[in-house]
Structures are given as structure tokens and as C-alpha cells.
Amino acid sequence: MATTVLELCRKTGVSLLELADRSGLDLPKTRAIFVGRWTPNPDERQRIAAALKVTVDDIAWGHDTPIQHIYGHGPS
């Protein structure tokens, strides 16, 4: 069963900074992936998976954070 990057980091003891360093991604993007605000592209997915020593398919890549409406307040 696939699990989130955050859950994998907790299970393996990998910090956000360590994940950024291992993956070679910049810290802001790694943080967004870490907390589920950014769905990474295929290259970023491979880098994160390799940094965590799992396969790309072992990770749940969807957004965890609700996407807010950017043009006003949404439906009333």
C-alpha cells in the first residue's frame, strides 16, 4: 500500500533537510512535497523515492492539502 512522503520520513527517521539533501531538490519544493502541497513531476518523484530507498509506486503522490479557489471565495 502506498504511503505519503511525510509518513515514510517519519517511519525512516529522515528529516526534511535530509530529504532535500539526498534528493537534490531545493528546500521549498521538498517542503511542499513533504507536506502534500505539491504533486511532483516524474523526475522529482524518482529523486524523492531514491532518497527514501523505495520505489515511486510505494509513495502516494496526491495532494493532502485542499486546493483553495484563487478567484474569490468560491460558491456561496
Secondary structure, 3 states (H helix, E strand, C coil): CCECHHHHHHHHCCCHHHHHHHHCCCHHHHHHHHCCCCCCCHHHHHHHHHHHCCCHHHECCCCCCCCCCCCCCCCC
